[in-house]
Amino acid sequence: MVSEIVYPLALFMVKAGRRALRLRIRIVDESHLPRVGGAVVAGNHVSYLDPFALALAADKVGRATRFLSTQEHFDHRVYGAAMRGMRHIAVGSGGDGKAYRAATTALDAGDLIGVFPEGTIARSFTVQRLRTGAARLAAGCGVPLVPVAVWGTQRLWTTHHRELDQRGLPLTVLVGEPMFPAADDDPDCVTVQLRDRMQELLDRAQREYPESGTGQWWQPRHLGGSAATPAEAVALDAAENEARDRREA
């Protein structure tokens, strides 16, 4: 199970930050998260703060969440120890069997596993193409696959934009009805269904968001914002990854 010392302390700090910034967090249908037993919780990814939003939703039903996260977060000199203390699961640069086995063991033990199947923050603020790992985990372990949409966190901290001192911002977390993929289901088909459900939830979150309008950098292009289009976002990510690979080489 998740650490009984480090995780509650981290959650206390998240709640303290929420109070200090007077964030108006709206969590809807958290009852779709199981109160007992394993489940894969799949969220869209618009901000570095999305794991905290999912953790707050799970906390409303008395659950802790272990997240799959990149190895670089565990290697970080500041918060790497916290990641290990909360028993989150490190994933190598290309994904690896060790992480999958660790997640399977956690699910079999009854943990909630948090996953961001897009693999990176979506600069378009839409749900981009998903990886199949969440579907494979849920189907392989016989546990529910729960889609979640997070909206508003990007206004605090996202790719190339950080403004953590904003106060009173509305944030939304919508928890969808669980999916129950079977072991013999095609993971690609399940992943397409998962993306459709996540996008429906995100569309709803954006539609119901109390602060909208046109021209904002944090709005997707199809809603009149100035964020990158999905195609532009993919191109920007590819260029950034290529530049990083050149630096490392």
C-alpha positions in Angstrom: 0.0 0.0 0.0 1.0 3.6 -0.4 3.3 4.9 2.4 1.3 5.7 5.5 3.7 8.6 6.4 4.9 10.4 3.3 1.7 10.3 1.3 -0.5 11.8 4.0 2.1 14.5 4.6 2.2 15.3 0.9 -1.6 15.5 0.7 -1.7 17.8 3.7 0.7 20.1 1.9 -1.4 20.0 -1.2 -4.5 20.9 0.8 -2.6 23.7 2.5 -1.6 25.1 -0.8 -5.2 24.9 -2.0 -6.3 26.9 1.0 -3.5 29.5 0.7 -4.4 30.2 -3.0 -8.2 29.9 -2.3 -8.5 27.6 -5.2 -12.1 26.8 -6.1 -11.8 23.1 -6.8 -15.0 21.3 -8.1 -14.8 17.5 -8.0 -17.7 15.8 -9.6 -18.8 12.1 -9.5 -15.9 10.9 -7.4 -18.2 8.0 -6.4 -17.2 6.4 -9.7 -13.8 5.7 -8.0 -14.0 2.4 -6.2 -13.8 2.6 -2.4 -11.9 -0.7 -2.2 -9.8 -2.7 -4.6 -7.5 -1.9 -7.5 -8.3 0.4 -10.4 -6.5 2.3 -13.1 -7.4 6.0 -13.0 -6.6 7.6 -16.4 -6.5 11.4 -16.6 -5.9 13.9 -19.3 -2.8 16.0 -18.9 -2.8 19.8 -19.2 -0.5 20.7 -16.2 2.3 19.6 -14.0 -0.3 19.8 -11.2 -2.7 17.2 -12.6 -1.5 14.4 -10.2 -2.5 16.6 -7.2 -6.0 17.1 -8.7 -6.5 13.4 -9.2 -5.2 12.7 -5.7 -7.7 15.1 -4.2 -10.5 13.4 -6.1 -9.4 10.0 -4.7 -9.1 11.4 -1.2 -12.8 12.3 -1.3 -13.5 8.5 -1.3 -10.8 7.8 1.2 -8.2 6.5 -1.3 -4.6 7.2 -2.0 -3.2 7.0 -5.6 0.1 5.7 -6.8 1.2 7.3 -10.1 3.3 6.1 -13.0 5.8 8.8 -13.6 9.0 9.3 -15.6 12.3 8.2 -14.1 13.7 11.8 -14.2 11.2 12.7 -11.5 12.6 10.1 -9.2 16.2 11.2 -9.9 15.4 14.8 -9.0 17.5 16.0 -6.1 14.6 17.9 -4.4 11.5 15.8 -4.8 12.9 12.4 -5.9 12.9 11.2 -2.3 9.2 12.1 -1.9 8.3 10.2 -5.1 10.0 7.1 -3.7 8.5 7.6 -0.3 5.0 7.7 -1.7 5.9 4.6 -3.6 5.0 6.0 -7.0 6.2 3.9 -9.9 9.1 5.0 -12.2 8.9 4.4 -15.9 11.9 4.4 -18.1 12.3 6.5 -21.2 10.8 4.0 -23.5 8.5 2.4 -21.0 9.7 -0.8 -19.4 8.6 -4.2 -18.1 9.7 -3.4 -14.6 7.3 -0.6 -14.3 4.5 -2.7 -15.7 5.2 -5.5 -13.3 5.3 -3.0 -10.4 2.0 -1.5 -11.4 0.4 -5.0 -11.8 1.6 -6.0 -8.3 0.1 -2.7 -6.9 -3.2 -3.3 -8.6 -3.4 -6.9 -7.3 -2.7 -5.5 -3.8 -5.8 -3.2 -4.2 -4.1 0.1 -5.0 -5.3 2.9 -7.2 -2.9 3.5 -10.1 -2.9 6.9 -11.7 -1.9 7.2 -15.3 -1.7 10.0 -17.9 -1.9 8.0 -21.1 -1.0 10.9 -23.3 2.5 10.5 -22.0 3.1 14.3 -21.9 1.3 17.5 -21.3 -1.0 18.4 -24.2 -0.1 21.9 -25.4 -3.4 21.9 -27.4 -5.4 21.4 -24.1 -7.4 18.6 -25.9 -7.0 14.9 -25.4 -4.3 13.8 -27.7 -3.4 10.3 -28.9 -3.2 7.8 -25.9 -0.7 5.1 -25.2 -2.2 1.6 -24.6 -0.6 1.0 -21.2 -3.7 2.0 -19.1 -5.9 -0.3 -21.1 -3.4 -3.2 -20.9 -3.0 -2.8 -17.1 -6.8 -2.7 -16.4 -7.5 -5.6 -18.7 -4.6 -7.7 -17.5 -5.5 -7.3 -13.8 -9.2 -7.4 -14.2 -9.8 -4.0 -12.6 -11.9 -1.0 -13.6 -10.5 1.7 -15.9 -11.8 5.1 -14.7 -11.5 8.1 -17.1 -11.0 11.5 -15.6 -10.9 15.0 -17.0 -9.0 17.9 -15.2 -9.4 21.5 -16.3 -8.0 24.8 -15.0 -4.7 23.5 -13.6 -3.0 24.7 -16.8 -3.5 28.3 -15.7 -1.2 27.7 -12.7 1.6 25.6 -14.3 1.9 24.0 -17.7 4.5 23.7 -20.4 6.4 27.1 -20.8 4.0 28.9 -18.4 4.1 29.1 -14.6 2.0 31.5 -12.5 1.7 29.7 -9.2 0.7 32.8 -7.2 -2.7 33.2 -8.8 -5.5 33.2 -6.3 -9.1 32.1 -6.5 -8.9 30.2 -9.7 -11.6 27.6 -10.5 -10.4 24.1 -11.1 -12.5 21.2 -12.3 -12.1 17.4 -11.9 -14.8 15.2 -13.6 -14.7 11.5 -12.9 -16.4 9.3 -15.5 -18.1 6.0 -15.3 -15.6 3.1 -15.1 -14.9 0.9 -18.0 -14.3 -2.8 -17.5 -12.0 -4.1 -20.3 -11.7 -7.9 -20.5 -8.4 -9.8 -20.9 -9.2 -10.7 -24.5 -10.3 -7.2 -25.6 -8.1 -5.4 -28.2 -6.1 -2.8 -26.2 -6.1 -0.5 -29.2 -9.9 -0.5 -29.3 -10.2 0.0 -25.6 -7.7 2.9 -25.8 -9.8 4.6 -28.5 -12.9 4.2 -26.3 -11.0 5.6 -23.4 -9.9 8.6 -25.3 -13.4 9.3 -26.5 -14.7 9.2 -22.9 -11.9 11.4 -21.7 -12.6 13.9 -24.4 -16.3 13.9 -23.6 -15.5 14.7 -20.0 -13.0 17.4 -20.9 -15.5 19.0 -23.3 -18.0 19.1 -20.4 -15.5 20.5 -18.0 -14.6 23.2 -20.5 -18.3 23.9 -21.3 -19.2 24.3 -17.6 -16.1 26.2 -16.6 -17.1 29.5 -14.9 -14.4 31.6 -16.7 -14.4 31.4 -20.4 -14.3 33.7 -23.4 -11.9 34.1 -26.4 -8.3 34.9 -26.9 -6.9 33.3 -23.7 -3.6 31.4 -24.0 -5.1 28.6 -21.8 -8.1 27.9 -24.0 -7.9 25.4 -26.9 -8.1 26.7 -30.4 -11.5 25.3 -31.1 -12.9 27.3 -28.2 -11.4 30.6 -29.4 -8.2 30.4 -27.4 -4.6 30.8 -28.7 -3.3 27.4 -27.6 -1.6 25.2 -30.2 -3.8 23.0 -32.4 -3.4 19.3 -31.8 -1.2 19.0 -35.0 0.9 21.9 -33.9 1.3 20.5 -30.4 2.6 17.2 -31.8 5.1 19.0 -34.0 6.3 21.2 -31.1 6.8 18.1 -28.9 8.7 16.3 -31.6 11.0 19.3 -32.1 11.6 19.6 -28.4 12.4 15.9 -28.0 14.8 16.0 -31.0 16.6 19.0 -29.5 16.9 17.3 -26.1 18.2 14.1 -27.7 20.9 16.2 -29.5 21.9 17.8 -26.3 22.2 14.5 -24.5 24.2 13.0 -27.4 
